[in-house]
Amino acid sequence: MTTAVFSGLSQEQTYPTYKNEPWYRLPQVTRMPRTATVIGAGLAGCSTAYALAQRGIQVTVVDSGNYPASNASGIHQLALRPRLFKTASALAEFYLQSFLFAASQFRLLGTEPSRDKFWHPCGVIQLSTALNKRNKLSSAAVESLYGSEIVELLEKKQASEIAGTLIAEDGLHFQLGGWVDSPGLCKRYLDSARIRFVKDCCIERIEKSSSANGQWQAHPKNLSISTFQSDIIVLANSYNASCFPIVESIPLRTVRGQASYTDSSEASIKLRTVLCGQRSLFPAVDSTQTISASYRQEIDEARSKNDDQENLNALAADFPQFSTLKVSSSGIGIRCNTPDFKPVIGMAPNFEKMIEEYAHLKLDAGKVFSNPGHYHNGLYLNLAHGSNGLATAPLAGETLASMICGEVSPISTEALANLSATRFLIRDLKKQRS
Ligand SMILES: Cc1cc2nc3c(=O)[nH]c(=O)nc-3n(C[C@H](O)[C@H](O)[C@H](O)COP(=O)(O)OP(=O)(O)OC[C@H]3O[C@@H](n4cnc5c(N)ncnc54)[C@H](O)[C@@H]3O)c2cc1C
């Protein structure tokens, strides 16, 4: 019998400190910030604002759209499922923790009696053949790493019974997963004490004030809106963060996605779980269902009929019973990724000073340093959630808030290093690319 490494229960593990990687060491928090400006009201910005407000910080969330969740987080139905790995690592643990944290937070916030229900814990079934295309995973690897409460291997008959529709292949069942009305979740985060939301406000420039209070300033493009002053700024504006010169060296990429909304058919309305193959089909809400999603390396926000057709074709290839669905409208969003497909979470590195400090890495990648990294104290990043933002953004927000307030981190130091923007500049120095 194999023993699952990640059982969903806490286990004692020791992680290396930053002894040999001092560039990840952050300045100490000397006083709790009282005010924060969060730029971007998608899942990353709203979850961070929520976590900060829970700690007593007054938060202003600013977005260029005229409602929260106006870009990628605005897709009506997003699936919560964990990103799976072949072997145990700090990163694999971060993705699992993220999934569990999100499921637990959504259960608490998403089913409050007096509020709109945004969380639908119906489970997710994924065809085994749809597993991680870049890095194929075997069912045996999945089973040895994850407990059955996280993912269960199902034969096609059992998978069909749970999903309420015919599935012609074996599948994976994420029973703690489900789907979220993402704009509803963002609104719920913002609807908290100490959070103010400012819409229709594009931030054009950020800087640290040279005055004694050392506050951060966010300057709106629209000059009739006053500058936002606060102790800290969190950049949660996805790929648009690259417009700010202070963080332009972070390699952010864009991947356009289109979800197709369809009226339910006799076959599709029976679906009880989120069902994922080459495309995902979501259970019906008022006889409407989402087919998600296309991938393109561009940032054209216009609706593409071609993408809708591709979504329909790819869904029907795995599940022919849905071939009669017709698309009524679409949801378009631009995802933000990094070259290593990991998010960017943490304090913003001072690229110029770091490159100077650690320049010797270009000559000797193994050189040992003792001086800590250089950071823009008070400027934080919550970016690049790719195709997993529903799972990763809530724990990212919680992690940032704990970092900002000088608390013990909810994720390991090794995971923090994996997610820090500093990883790119150190990698480039070692490869002599800076
Ligand atoms: C079609 C599609 C389907 C998807 N399906 C899933 C799924 O099933 N499960 C899943 O986990 N993930 C899914 N994703 C990915 C998920 O949507 C993203 O990971 C997540 O929404 C990213 O959230 P974010 O807050 O980082 O970015 P965004 O939601 O893009 O938010 C960024 C915000 O910043 C604002 N902004 C930008 N620049 C400025 C500025 N200068 N000033 C002020 N505001 C600014 C924008 O208006 C925007 O509201 C999907 C994505 C797409 C496109």
The ligand as an SDF file (V2000), in Angstrom:
LIG
                    3D

 53 58  0  0  0  0  0  0  0  0999 V2000
  -11.6600   32.4320  -19.6210 C   0  0  0  0  0  0  0  0  0  0  0  0
  -10.9380   32.1800  -18.3300 C   0  0  0  0  0  0  0  0  0  0  0  0
  -11.2740   31.0790  -17.5490 C   0  0  0  0  0  0  0  0  0  0  0  0
  -10.6060   30.8430  -16.3510 C   0  0  0  0  0  0  0  0  0  0  0  0
  -10.9580   29.7590  -15.5880 N   0  0  0  0  0  0  0  0  0  0  0  0
  -10.3700   29.5720  -14.3820 C   0  0  0  0  0  0  0  0  0  0  0  0
  -10.8070   28.5330  -13.5200 C   0  0  0  0  0  0  0  0  0  0  0  0
  -11.7300   27.7790  -13.8380 O   0  0  0  0  0  0  0  0  0  0  0  0
  -10.1890   28.3960  -12.3150 N   0  0  0  0  0  0  0  0  0  0  0  0
   -9.1730   29.2410  -11.9150 C   0  0  0  0  0  0  0  0  0  0  0  0
   -8.6410   29.0740  -10.8010 O   0  0  0  0  0  0  0  0  0  0  0  0
   -8.7610   30.2440  -12.7120 N   0  0  0  0  0  0  0  0  0  0  0  0
   -9.3310   30.4310  -13.9220 C   0  0  0  0  0  0  0  0  0  0  0  0
   -8.9280   31.4560  -14.7210 N   0  0  0  0  0  0  0  0  0  0  0  0
   -7.8270   32.3080  -14.2570 C   0  0  0  0  0  0  0  0  0  0  0  0
   -8.3380   33.3430  -13.2370 C   0  0  0  0  0  0  0  0  0  0  0  0
   -9.4290   34.0150  -13.8010 O   0  0  0  0  0  0  0  0  0  0  0  0
   -7.1940   34.3020  -12.9030 C   0  0  0  0  0  0  0  0  0  0  0  0
   -6.1010   33.5650  -12.3830 O   0  0  0  0  0  0  0  0  0  0  0  0
   -7.5940   35.3460  -11.8600 C   0  0  0  0  0  0  0  0  0  0  0  0
   -8.8310   35.9170  -12.1620 O   0  0  0  0  0  0  0  0  0  0  0  0
   -6.5230   36.4220  -11.7760 C   0  0  0  0  0  0  0  0  0  0  0  0
   -6.9450   37.3980  -10.8710 O   0  0  0  0  0  0  0  0  0  0  0  0
   -6.1490   38.7710  -10.7310 P   0  0  0  0  0  0  0  0  0  0  0  0
   -6.8180   39.5470   -9.6700 O   0  0  0  0  0  0  0  0  0  0  0  0
   -4.6950   38.4960  -10.6120 O   0  0  0  0  0  0  0  0  0  0  0  0
   -6.2970   39.4880  -12.1540 O   0  0  0  0  0  0  0  0  0  0  0  0
   -7.5440   40.2530  -12.8020 P   0  0  0  0  0  0  0  0  0  0  0  0
   -8.8180   39.5910  -12.4940 O   0  0  0  0  0  0  0  0  0  0  0  0
   -7.1920   40.4470  -14.2210 O   0  0  0  0  0  0  0  0  0  0  0  0
   -7.5730   41.6530  -12.0360 O   0  0  0  0  0  0  0  0  0  0  0  0
   -6.6820   42.7030  -12.3120 C   0  0  0  0  0  0  0  0  0  0  0  0
   -7.4530   44.0030  -12.1100 C   0  0  0  0  0  0  0  0  0  0  0  0
   -6.5340   45.0930  -12.1690 O   0  0  0  0  0  0  0  0  0  0  0  0
   -7.1990   46.1960  -12.7770 C   0  0  0  0  0  0  0  0  0  0  0  0
   -6.1510   47.1120  -13.2660 N   0  0  0  0  0  0  0  0  0  0  0  0
   -5.1890   46.8520  -14.1790 C   0  0  0  0  0  0  0  0  0  0  0  0
   -4.3680   47.9130  -14.2960 N   0  0  0  0  0  0  0  0  0  0  0  0
   -4.8200   48.8700  -13.4510 C   0  0  0  0  0  0  0  0  0  0  0  0
   -4.3800   50.1900  -13.1210 C   0  0  0  0  0  0  0  0  0  0  0  0
   -3.2900   50.7260  -13.6820 N   0  0  0  0  0  0  0  0  0  0  0  0
   -5.0920   50.8960  -12.2110 N   0  0  0  0  0  0  0  0  0  0  0  0
   -6.1970   50.3590  -11.6170 C   0  0  0  0  0  0  0  0  0  0  0  0
   -6.6450   49.1090  -11.8950 N   0  0  0  0  0  0  0  0  0  0  0  0
   -5.9600   48.3720  -12.7890 C   0  0  0  0  0  0  0  0  0  0  0  0
   -8.0400   45.5440  -13.8820 C   0  0  0  0  0  0  0  0  0  0  0  0
   -9.1180   46.3810  -14.2510 O   0  0  0  0  0  0  0  0  0  0  0  0
   -8.4910   44.2500  -13.2040 C   0  0  0  0  0  0  0  0  0  0  0  0
   -9.7680   44.3940  -12.6010 O   0  0  0  0  0  0  0  0  0  0  0  0
   -9.5750   31.7230  -15.9280 C   0  0  0  0  0  0  0  0  0  0  0  0
   -9.2460   32.8330  -16.7140 C   0  0  0  0  0  0  0  0  0  0  0  0
   -9.9190   33.0690  -17.8980 C   0  0  0  0  0  0  0  0  0  0  0  0
   -9.5510   34.2820  -18.7140 C   0  0  0  0  0  0  0  0  0  0  0  0
  1  2  1  0
  2  3  1  0
  2 52  2  0
  3  4  2  0
  4  5  1  0
  4 50  1  0
  5  6  2  0
  6  7  1  0
  6 13  1  0
  7  8  2  0
  7  9  1  0
  9 10  1  0
 10 11  2  0
 10 12  1  0
 12 13  2  0
 13 14  1  0
 14 15  1  0
 14 50  1  0
 15 16  1  0
 16 17  1  0
 16 18  1  0
 18 19  1  0
 18 20  1  0
 20 21  1  0
 20 22  1  0
 22 23  1  0
 23 24  1  0
 24 25  2  0
 24 26  1  0
 24 27  1  0
 27 28  1  0
 28 29  2  0
 28 30  1  0
 28 31  1  0
 31 32  1  0
 32 33  1  0
 33 34  1  0
 33 48  1  0
 34 35  1  0
 35 36  1  0
 35 46  1  0
 36 37  1  0
 36 45  1  0
 37 38  2  0
 38 39  1  0
 39 40  1  0
 39 45  2  0
 40 41  1  0
 40 42  2  0
 42 43  1  0
 43 44  2  0
 44 45  1  0
 46 47  1  0
 46 48  1  0
 48 49  1  0
 50 51  2  0
 51 52  1  0
 52 53  1  0
M  END
$$$$
